[in-house]
Amino acid sequence: MSGMARRLTPSDGARFSLAVALVFSACTGQASGSHVGAGNPAGGTGTGASPAMGQTGQPTGSGSVAGIGPSGTGLSGTGPSATGAGGNGPGVGGPVTGLGGSSGLPLNCAPVASRRLVRLTLSQAVSSIRSMLGAATADPLVTAYDLTDVGARAFPPLAAPNEGTFVTEAIWAKSEGIGRTAAQYVFDHYAALTGCTAAATTDTCAQTFVGTLAEKAFRRPLETAERDSLLQVYTESKGAGAAIPEALQQTVWAILTSPNFLYRRELGAATAGSTAAAALTPYEAASQLAYFLTDGPPDQPLLDAAKQGTLSTATQVAAQADRLLALPAVQANMQQAMFSYFGIANLASVVIDPAKVPEYTVGVQNAMLRETQDFLTSTLWKGKVDDLLLSRQSEVNPDLAKLYGITFPAGSTQTASTFVPVQLPDVRSGLLTQLGFLTSRARTDGSSVVARGLAVASTVLCASTPAAPPTALADQIAAVTTMLADKSERERSLYRQTTAPCSACHTTFDPYGLVLENFDLIGRYRTVDDQQRPIDASTTLPNDAGGAQVKTAVEFAQAVTSNGVFASCVARNLMKFALADGNVERGDCAVQAVTQRFLAGDKTFGSMLREIAASQTLAVRVGP
């Protein structure tokens, strides 16, 4: 069947009243209470208030830490050292049913996330529609709603400028439009999508399709009341004069704009009103794992495991994570996530003055992007996490070889599309010293200590990114810039780090931009700057990163990998990524537990993802 259905608008009542009722039932403070402070001393203050939805939560001291052992039995709570003394005593909320340890080590960490509803990103919503209704339905939505820039995904995903924990008017407009457009596609291709041929275009056939589609959309079996509500939309649409395909269209629209589709539940199996820690339900755990690793809904094996109750232990979850991580599509998704982690997508927006650097062309820019993608493909799945900062193996074309100062291998075709394996010079070490990363933080006419420092501080050391300077300081900043115009980058940085109000922020990231100063704006190695002044790239690591003094980027990479700082930072950021809007820090017990197990294993990227997926942090929620 094709053509445009007669529009049944929200004023027709059925779809709109259902959506509103679902919003109010799902989006109250009952679904997401206060964000409990993680791992603080008894009587301490919580680490933040971040309710996912509903009334604003207040930070709450966690008191004694809930102990969750390998067999699922509550152990004595112990406050992690990062938050000071205290927190001893019986674990609160335990025992927690159905939680097992994968390594035999007790995981005595307070739950990090509260019971909540987690909004799907717009891309995740479209991925879910692709799984339900096929690529022909979903692919046009990517272009129509400007969802093509997957390289710019944020950490965590909901922190992206076009996303957010809450549904704003702009987000709702896109979400509603996506649902409406997909529903129209179902109407236009009624027989092909529903299997209801002309001879079988009956209420029974259409309503059967509604039930099947809603279970896929909600990622769990329907409750009786939910099924009845959806069928009410169908029935009332027909009562308003709609034919069967039109009534189905309105019901599909209702499904795809329901909070049960647009949000995933993480409420757990706790008794209503209880503040005890509770494991996610099997279907909640399936969705948590799927959207973390695949950026889409649970596949059939995950749903089958949820149905069979085989997602209740860390070992079972780890097995599912391993299965998913063996899939090429999942590897590609997590590779793209790490591409975003290091901010390589910034390279596309960098403008380099062609008069200053005529070598930087669109072709060179594209080659830099490809080099990073190839490096991630090889390192993430064939190497170890530390190799991201240590490996000198890469693949380059003739243009990149010239910028690296190496000879392109003899006998290879000298074309821009020919990439061959090479070992980069010993002044290089990992992704931080590759051309793409360095250029992605360049100014138009020079390297940027500030931009590079911010990137290294956040991705390697997990330092917080400070807010941009207030506009009230614009004239003062301009005056200082003019005053320091002829100074070296180190002299400019020294001024920023020792002069208020600049020093409050610049001391936290400038040193890590200076350590990359041996590389110019497009990443070429140098020992002197543009004015032929010797470059001093030395810096001192912060105390919580070992406190060592390093003289080069290579020494920096060796220091932060050998002491485990980089691994714990990646673990923390990936945990935030998995939680979508999680509030975790590198020193938190939850991150330390994952890092310790990771460092005790083979130290591969897949192992880190598995440890996070199987962690209590992802499995347990707390709060009313």
TISEKE-809930 format. One record per residue (C-alpha): x, y, z. Coordinates in steps of 0.5 Angstrom, whole numbers, padded with zeros to 4 digits, always signed. Each point is the difference from the previous one (the first is absolute). Example, Ala and Ser with C-alpha at 12.3 -4.5 7.8 and 13.67 -1.06 7.14 Angstrom:
BEGIN
+0025-0009+0016
+0002+0007-0002
This chain:
BEGIN
+0000+0000+0000
+0003+0007-0002
-0002+0007+0001
-0001+0005+0005
-0005-0002+0006
-0005+0005+0003
+0003+0004+0005
-0003-0002+0007
+0004+0005+0005
+0000+0000+0007
-0006+0004+0000
-0003-0007-0002
+0001-0002+0008
+0003-0007+0000
+0007+0001-0002
+0001+0006+0004
-0003-0002+0006
+0003-0006+0000
+0007+0003-0001
-0002+0005+0006
-0002-0005+0005
+0006-0004-0002
+0005+0006+0001
-0003+0002+0007
+0000-0008+0002
+0007-0001-0002
+0003+0007+0001
-0001+0002+0008
+0005+0000+0005
-0002-0007+0002
+0004-0003-0006
+0006+0004+0002
+0002+0002+0007
+0006+0004+0003
+0006-0002-0003
+0004-0003+0006
+0007+0002+0002
+0005-0006-0002
+0004-0003+0005
+0000+0006+0005
+0002-0001+0008
-0006-0001+0004
-0004+0007+0001
+0004+0003-0006
-0003+0004-0006
-0002-0003-0006
+0004+0001-0006
-0005+0003-0004
-0007+0001-0002
-0002-0003-0007
-0007-0002+0000
-0001-0003-0007
-0008+0003+0000
-0005+0002+0004
+0001+0005+0006
+0007+0002+0002
+0004-0005+0004
+0004+0003+0006
+0007-0003+0001
+0000-0005+0006
+0005-0003+0004
+0001-0008-0001
+0002-0001+0007
+0002-0007+0000
+0002-0003-0007
-0004-0006-0002
+0004-0006+0000
-0001-0005-0006
+0004-0006+0000
+0001-0005-0006
-0006-0004+0002
-0005+0005+0001
+0000+0001+0007
+0001+0006+0004
+0007+0001+0003
+0003+0005+0005
+0000+0007-0003
+0007+0004-0001
+0001+0007-0002
+0005+0000-0006
+0006+0004+0002
-0002+0005-0005
-0005+0003+0004
+0003+0000+0007
-0001-0004+0006
-0006-0003+0002
-0006-0004-0003
+0002-0006+0004
-0006-0005+0003
-0005-0004-0003
-0002+0001-0008
-0006+0003-0001
-0005-0003-0004
+0003-0007-0001
-0001-0005-0002
-0001+0001-0007
-0003-0005-0004
+0003-0003-0006
+0007+0003+0000
+0006-0004-0001
+0007+0002+0000
+0004-0002-0007
+0007+0000+0004
-0002-0002+0007
+0002+0006+0002
-0005+0004+0005
-0002+0006-0003
-0001+0005+0006
-0002+0006-0004
-0007+0004+0001
-0004+0000-0006
+0001+0006-0004
-0006+0001-0004
-0007+0002+0003
-0007-0004-0002
-0001+0004-0007
-0003+0001-0007
+0006+0001-0005
-0002+0003-0006
+0002-0003-0007
+0004+0005-0004
-0003+0002-0006
+0005-0005-0004
-0002-0006+0005
-0007+0001-0002
+0001+0000-0007
+0004-0006+0001
-0006-0003+0004
-0004+0001-0006
+0005-0003-0005
-0001-0006+0004
-0007+0000+0001
-0002+0002-0007
+0006-0001-0005
+0005+0005-0003
-0005+0002-0005
-0004+0003+0005
+0006+0003+0005
+0005+0002-0005
-0004+0006-0003
-0001+0003+0007
+0008+0001+0001
+0000+0005-0005
-0007+0003+0001
+0002+0001+0007
+0007+0002+0000
+0003-0006+0003
+0006-0001-0004
+0006+0002+0004
+0001-0006+0004
+0007+0002+0001
-0002+0005+0004
-0003-0004+0006
+0001+0003+0007
+0003-0004+0006
-0005-0001+0003
-0005-0001-0006
-0005+0005+0003
+0005+0005+0001
+0000+0002-0008
-0003+0007-0001
-0006-0003-0004
-0002-0005+0005
+0000+0001+0008
-0003-0004+0006
-0007+0003-0001
-0005+0001-0006
+0000+0007-0002
-0004+0003-0005
+0005-0001-0005
+0001-0007+0001
-0007-0001+0001
-0001+0003-0007
+0005-0005-0003
-0003-0006+0004
-0007+0001-0002
+0002+0001-0007
+0004-0006-0001
-0006-0004+0003
-0005+0003-0005
+0005-0001-0006
+0001-0007+0002
-0007-0001+0001
-0002+0003-0007
+0005-0005-0003
-0004-0006+0003
-0006+0003-0003
+0003+0001-0006
+0003-0007+0000
-0005-0003+0004
-0001-0007-0003
+0008-0001-0001
+0001+0002+0007
-0006-0003+0004
-0001-0007-0004
-0007+0002-0001
-0002-0001-0007
-0006+0003-0003
-0004-0006+0001
+0003+0000+0007
-0001+0007+0002
-0004-0001+0006
+0000+0003+0007
+0003-0007+0003
+0006+0001-0005
+0001+0007+0002
-0001-0001+0007
+0005-0006+0000
+0005+0005-0003
-0001+0005+0005
+0002-0005+0006
+0006-0002-0004
+0003+0007-0002
-0002+0002+0007
+0004-0005+0004
+0006+0001-0005
-0001+0008+0002
+0000-0001+0007
+0005-0005+0000
-0004-0005+0005
-0006-0004+0000
-0006+0005+0000
-0004+0001+0007
-0008-0001-0001
-0002+0007+0001
+0005+0002-0005
-0002-0005-0005
-0007+0003+0001
+0002+0007+0000
+0003-0001-0007
-0006-0004-0003
-0004+0006+0003
+0003+0005-0005
-0001-0005-0005
-0007-0001+0001
-0002+0008+0001
+0004+0001-0006
-0005-0004-0004
-0006+0003+0004
+0003+0007-0003
-0001-0003-0007
+0007-0003-0001
+0001-0006-0005
+0004-0006+0003
+0006+0003-0003
-0001+0007+0003
-0002-0003+0007
+0007-0004+0000
+0004+0006-0002
-0003+0004+0006
+0002-0006+0004
+0007+0000-0002
+0001+0007+0001
-0003-0001+0007
+0005-0005+0001
+0006+0004-0003
-0002+0006+0005
-0001-0004+0006
+0005+0001+0006
+0001-0008+0000
+0003+0001-0007
+0004+0007+0001
+0002-0002+0007
+0003-0007+0003
-0001-0002+0007
+0005-0001+0005
-0005-0001+0006
+0002-0007+0002
-0004-0005+0004
+0000+0004+0007
-0007+0001+0004
-0003+0006-0002
+0002+0006+0005
+0006-0004+0002
+0007+0003+0000
+0004-0006+0000
+0005-0002-0006
-0003-0004-0005
+0002-0004-0006
-0003+0002-0007
-0005-0005-0002
+0002-0004-0006
-0003+0004-0005
+0003+0006+0003
+0007-0003+0000
-0001-0002-0007
-0002+0007-0003
+0006+0003+0005
+0005-0005-0004
-0003+0001-0007
+0000+0007+0000
+0007+0001+0003
+0004-0005-0005
-0005+0001-0006
-0003+0006+0001
-0006-0003-0002
-0006-0005+0003
+0002-0007+0003
+0000-0005-0006
-0004-0007+0001
+0006-0004+0004
+0000+0006+0005
-0008+0000+0000
+0000-0008+0001
+0005+0001+0006
-0004+0005+0003
-0006-0005-0001
+0003-0006+0003
+0003+0004+0006
+0007-0001-0002
+0003+0007+0001
+0000+0000+0007
+0007-0001+0001
+0006+0004-0002
+0003-0007-0003
-0006+0000-0004
+0000+0007-0002
+0007+0000-0002
-0001-0006-0005
-0005+0004-0003
+0005+0006-0001
+0005-0005-0003
-0005-0002-0005
-0002+0007-0002
+0007+0002+0000
+0002-0005-0005
-0005+0003-0005
+0003+0004-0005
-0006+0005+0000
+0001+0001+0008
+0008+0001-0001
-0002+0005-0005
-0004+0004+0005
+0005+0000+0005
+0005+0002-0004
-0004+0006-0002
-0001+0001+0007
+0007+0001+0001
+0001+0004-0006
-0005+0005+0004
+0004-0001+0006
+0006+0003-0002
-0004+0005-0004
+0003-0002-0007
-0006+0003-0003
+0002+0007+0001
+0005-0001-0005
-0005+0001-0005
-0001+0007+0002
+0007+0002+0001
+0002+0006-0005
+0007+0001-0001
+0003+0006-0004
+0002-0003-0006
+0005+0006-0001
+0004-0003+0006
-0001-0007-0001
-0001-0001-0007
+0001-0008+0001
-0007+0000+0004
-0005-0002-0005
-0007-0004+0000
+0004-0006-0003
+0005+0000+0006
-0006+0002+0005
-0004-0006-0003
+0007-0005+0001
+0001+0003+0007
-0007-0003+0002
+0001-0006-0004
+0006-0001+0004
-0003+0000+0007
-0006-0004-0002
+0005-0006-0003
+0004+0001+0007
-0006-0001+0004
-0002-0006-0004
+0006-0003+0001
+0002+0002+0007
-0007-0001+0004
-0001-0007-0003
+0007-0002-0001
+0004+0003+0006
-0001+0003+0007
-0003+0006+0002
+0007+0003+0002
+0002-0001-0007
-0005+0006-0002
+0006+0004+0003
+0006-0004-0001
-0001-0003-0007
+0005+0003-0005
-0004-0005-0005
-0004+0004-0006
-0002+0000-0007
+0002+0006-0004
-0001+0002-0007
+0006+0004-0004
-0003+0007+0003
+0000-0002+0007
+0007-0004-0001
+0003+0007-0002
-0003+0004+0006
+0002-0006+0005
+0007+0001-0003
+0001-0007-0002
+0001-0003-0007
-0006-0004-0003
+0002-0007-0001
+0003-0002-0007
-0004-0004-0005
-0007+0003+0003
-0004+0004-0005
+0001+0007+0001
-0008+0002+0000
-0004+0004+0006
-0004-0006+0000
+0006-0005+0002
+0001-0001+0007
+0005-0004+0003
+0002-0003+0007
+0006+0004+0003
+0004+0001+0006
+0000+0007+0002
+0006+0004+0003
+0002-0001+0007
-0002+0007+0002
-0007-0002-0001
-0005-0004+0005
-0007-0002-0002
-0006+0004-0002
+0002+0006+0004
+0006+0001-0005
-0004-0002-0006
-0001+0006-0005
-0007-0001+0000
-0001+0001+0008
+0005+0006+0000
-0003+0004-0006
-0007-0001+0003
+0002+0005+0005
+0004+0005-0004
-0001+0007-0001
-0001+0003-0007
+0007+0002+0000
+0004-0004+0006
-0001-0005+0005
-0004+0001+0006
+0002-0002+0007
-0006+0001+0003
-0004-0004-0005
+0005-0006+0000
+0000+0001+0008
-0007-0001+0001
-0001-0006-0005
+0006-0004+0004
-0003+0002+0007
-0007-0002-0002
+0002-0007-0004
+0006-0002+0004
+0000+0003+0007
-0008+0001+0001
+0001+0007+0002
-0006+0004+0000
-0001+0005-0006
-0001+0007+0003
-0005+0005-0003
+0002+0005-0005
+0002+0006+0003
-0006+0005+0001
-0001+0005-0005
+0002+0006+0005
+0007-0002-0001
+0000+0000-0008
+0004+0007+0000
+0005-0002+0006
+0001-0006-0004
+0001+0003-0007
+0005+0005+0004
+0004-0005+0003
+0000-0004-0007
+0003+0006-0003
+0005+0001+0005
+0003-0007+0000
-0001+0000-0008
+0008-0001-0001
+0001-0005+0006
+0001-0007+0000
-0005-0005+0001
+0003-0002+0007
+0000+0008+0002
-0007+0001-0002
-0002-0006+0004
+0004+0002+0006
-0003+0006+0000
-0007-0003+0000
+0002-0005+0005
+0002+0005+0005
-0004+0006-0001
-0007+0001+0003
-0006-0002-0003
+0003-0004-0005
+0004-0004+0005
-0006-0003+0003
-0001-0004-0007
+0006+0000-0004
+0004-0004+0005
-0004-0006-0001
+0001-0001-0007
+0006+0004-0003
+0005-0004+0002
-0002-0006-0004
-0001+0005-0006
+0007+0002+0001
+0003-0008+0000
-0003+0000-0007
+0004+0007-0003
+0005-0004-0003
-0005-0001-0006
-0003+0006-0004
-0007+0001-0002
+0000-0005-0005
+0004-0005+0004
+0007+0000-0003
+0005-0001+0005
+0005+0006+0002
+0005+0002+0005
-0001+0008-0001
-0006+0004-0001
-0002+0005-0005
+0005+0005+0002
+0006-0005+0001
-0001+0000+0008
+0002-0007+0003
-0006-0004+0002
-0001-0002+0007
-0005-0006+0001
+0001-0002+0007
-0006+0000+0005
-0002-0003+0007
-0005-0005+0000
-0006+0002+0006
+0001-0004+0006
-0006-0005-0001
+0004-0002-0006
+0006-0001+0003
+0004+0006+0000
+0005-0001-0005
+0004+0005-0004
+0000-0002-0007
+0004+0003-0006
-0003-0002-0006
-0007-0003-0002
+0003-0007-0001
+0002+0001+0008
-0007+0002+0001
-0003-0006-0003
+0004-0004+0003
-0001+0003+0007
-0008+0000+0000
+0000-0007-0003
+0005-0004+0005
-0004+0003+0006
-0007-0002-0002
-0002+0007-0001
-0002+0000-0007
-0004-0007+0001
-0004+0003+0006
-0002+0006-0004
-0002-0004-0006
-0004-0004+0005
-0003+0006+0003
-0002+0003-0007
-0003-0007-0003
-0004-0001+0007
-0003+0007-0001
-0001-0002-0007
-0004-0006+0002
-0004+0004+0005
-0002+0005-0005
+0000+0005+0005
+0004-0003+0006
+0004+0004+0005
+0006-0004+0001
+0007+0002+0001
+0007-0003-0001
+0001-0001+0008
-0007-0003+0001
+0000-0007+0003
-0004-0002-0006
+0005+0002-0005
+0006-0003+0004
-0004-0006+0001
+0000-0001-0008
+0007+0003-0001
+0003-0005+0005
-0004-0006-0003
+0002+0002-0007
+0008+0001+0002
+0000-0007+0003
-0003-0003-0007
+0003+0001-0007
-0001+0008+0000
-0003+0000-0007
-0006+0005-0002
-0005-0006+0000
+0002-0002+0007
-0001+0007+0002
-0007+0000-0003
-0002-0007+0003
+0002+0002+0007
-0004+0007-0001
-0006-0004-0003
+0000-0005+0006
+0001+0005+0006
-0004+0001+0005
+0000+0007-0002
-0004-0002-0006
-0004-0005+0004
-0003+0003+0006
-0004+0006+0001
-0002+0004+0007
-0005+0005+0002
-0008+0001+0001
